[in-house]
């Protein structure tokens, strides 16, 4: 654990304010769920809760099948990180932060297709120079919880309507798993 030097008091309702600098650094937004842990030394630990992260073994299998079916590298992300990757070296992508562009795309609840966005490129993962071909947000119980991303192929045709439909189905299916 890393000490911040910030001390806060608990109010009479048991609340504590997480400082703005920490919320900004950790990308904690209003309404984000936090998991609470305790350790043996009496410490309390807050961690962002990721419903999509809970599905990561299942999401990894789904990404693998989707990647093979569409013949496109596929990522499944929560709102902050890549939780599953197929068709690409996993070490390069897993647990990497999503880019502000992908975060914005999810926040606005809109998909992205490179075929319809002439000249616009969306790089979904920070520090990785591979662009997205298709992005479909995962919306469960009217909350955006993540996205399914097909990366642009290194060569060959640009993914079209069929691949976009496959990704929409994947996002819808993962959303239904989170709701059920």
C-alpha positions in Angstrom: 0.0 0.0 0.0 1.2 3.5 -0.8 0.7 6.3 1.7 -0.8 9.6 0.3 -0.4 11.8 3.4 -4.1 12.7 3.1 -6.2 12.3 6.2 -10.0 12.5 6.2 -12.5 12.2 9.1 -15.7 10.1 8.9 -18.8 12.2 9.3 -21.8 11.4 11.6 -23.4 9.3 8.8 -20.3 7.1 8.3 -19.2 8.8 5.1 -15.7 9.7 4.0 -14.7 11.9 1.1 -12.2 10.5 -1.4 -10.1 13.5 -2.5 -10.6 14.8 -6.0 -6.9 14.2 -6.9 -7.2 10.5 -6.1 -10.6 10.2 -7.8 -9.1 11.8 -10.9 -5.9 9.7 -10.9 -7.9 6.4 -10.4 -10.7 7.5 -12.8 -13.3 7.1 -10.1 -16.5 8.9 -11.2 -19.7 9.8 -9.3 -21.8 6.7 -9.1 -18.9 4.2 -9.6 -19.3 1.1 -7.5 -16.4 0.5 -5.0 -15.5 -2.9 -3.4 -14.5 -2.7 0.3 -11.8 -5.0 1.7 -10.1 -5.3 5.1 -6.7 -6.6 5.8 -5.2 -8.4 8.8 -3.6 -5.2 10.1 -7.0 -3.4 10.4 -6.7 -1.5 7.1 -9.6 -0.7 4.9 -9.1 -0.9 1.1 -11.4 0.5 -1.5 -11.1 -0.9 -5.1 -13.2 0.0 -8.1 -15.7 -2.8 -8.8 -15.8 -4.1 -12.3 -18.9 -6.3 -13.2 -17.2 -7.1 -16.5 -14.1 -8.1 -14.7 -16.1 -10.6 -12.7 -16.9 -12.3 -16.1 -13.3 -12.2 -17.3 -12.9 -16.0 -17.8 -16.2 -16.1 -19.6 -15.4 -12.9 -21.6 -12.0 -14.4 -22.6 -13.7 -17.5 -24.1 -16.2 -15.3 -25.9 -13.5 -13.0 -27.2 -11.6 -16.1 -28.5 -14.6 -17.5 -30.3 -15.5 -14.0 -31.7 -11.9 -13.5 -32.9 -11.9 -16.8 -34.7 -15.3 -16.3 -36.2 -14.8 -12.7 -37.4 -11.1 -13.2 -38.1 -10.4 -10.0 -36.1 -8.4 -9.4 -32.9 -11.0 -8.9 -30.2 -10.9 -7.1 -26.8 -13.4 -7.0 -24.0 -13.0 -4.0 -21.7 -14.6 -2.7 -18.6 -14.8 1.0 -18.2 -11.1 1.3 -17.3 -9.1 -1.7 -18.4 -8.9 -4.6 -20.9 -10.2 -7.7 -19.2 -10.0 -10.2 -22.2 -8.0 -10.3 -25.4 -7.9 -12.8 -28.3 -6.1 -12.8 -31.6 -3.3 -10.6 -30.2 -0.5 -11.2 -27.7 -2.4 -11.1 -24.4 0.5 -9.6 -22.4 0.4 -6.5 -24.6 -3.3 -5.8 -23.8 -4.5 -7.4 -20.6 -5.0 -5.0 -17.7 -3.9 -2.1 -19.8 -5.9 1.1 -19.4 -8.4 2.0 -22.0 -7.8 5.3 -23.9 -9.7 8.5 -23.1 -11.2 8.2 -26.7 -12.6 4.7 -25.9 -13.8 5.9 -22.5 -15.6 8.8 -24.2 -17.1 6.5 -26.7 -18.5 4.3 -23.9 -19.6 7.3 -21.8 -21.6 8.6 -24.8 -23.2 5.1 -25.3 -22.3 5.1 -29.0 -20.6 2.6 -31.1 -17.8 3.2 -33.5 -17.0 1.7 -36.9 -13.9 2.8 -38.9 -15.8 2.0 -42.1 -18.4 4.8 -41.4 -15.9 7.2 -39.7 -13.8 8.0 -42.8 -10.4 9.3 -41.7 -11.2 9.0 -38.0 -9.1 6.5 -36.0 -9.8 5.4 -32.5 -7.0 3.8 -30.5 -8.7 1.9 -27.7 -5.8 1.0 -25.4 -3.3 3.5 -23.9 0.3 2.9 -25.1 -0.7 0.5 -28.0 -0.7 1.9 -31.5 -3.4 -0.4 -32.9 -6.6 1.2 -34.0 -10.1 -0.1 -33.5 -12.3 -1.2 -36.4 -15.5 -1.6 -34.4 -16.5 -0.6 -30.8 -19.8 -1.7 -29.2 -20.6 -0.6 -25.7 -21.8 -3.1 -23.1 -24.9 -1.6 -21.5 -26.4 -3.6 -18.6 -29.3 -2.3 -16.5 -29.0 1.1 -18.4 -25.4 1.5 -17.2 -22.4 1.4 -19.5 -20.1 -1.3 -18.0 -17.6 -1.8 -20.8 -17.1 -2.4 -24.5 -16.4 -5.1 -27.0 -13.7 -4.0 -29.5 -12.5 -5.5 -32.8 -9.1 -4.2 -33.7 -8.4 -3.1 -37.3 -6.8 -5.9 -39.3 -3.1 -5.4 -40.2 -4.0 -6.2 -43.8 -7.1 -7.2 -45.8 -10.6 -5.8 -46.1 -12.1 -3.4 -43.6 -14.6 -5.1 -41.4 -18.2 -4.5 -42.5 -21.8 -4.8 -41.3 -21.6 -8.5 -40.5 -18.7 -8.1 -38.1 -20.4 -5.1 -36.6 -23.5 -7.2 -35.9 -21.4 -9.9 -34.4 -19.9 -7.4 -32.0 -23.3 -6.0 -31.1 -24.6 -9.5 -30.3 -21.5 -10.1 -28.1 -22.0 -6.8 -26.2 -25.7 -7.6 -25.8 -25.0 -11.1 -24.6 -22.4 -10.0 -22.1 -24.8 -7.4 -20.8 -27.5 -10.0 -20.3 -25.0 -12.1 -18.3 -24.4 -9.1 -16.0 -28.1 -8.6 -15.6 -29.0 -12.2 -15.0 
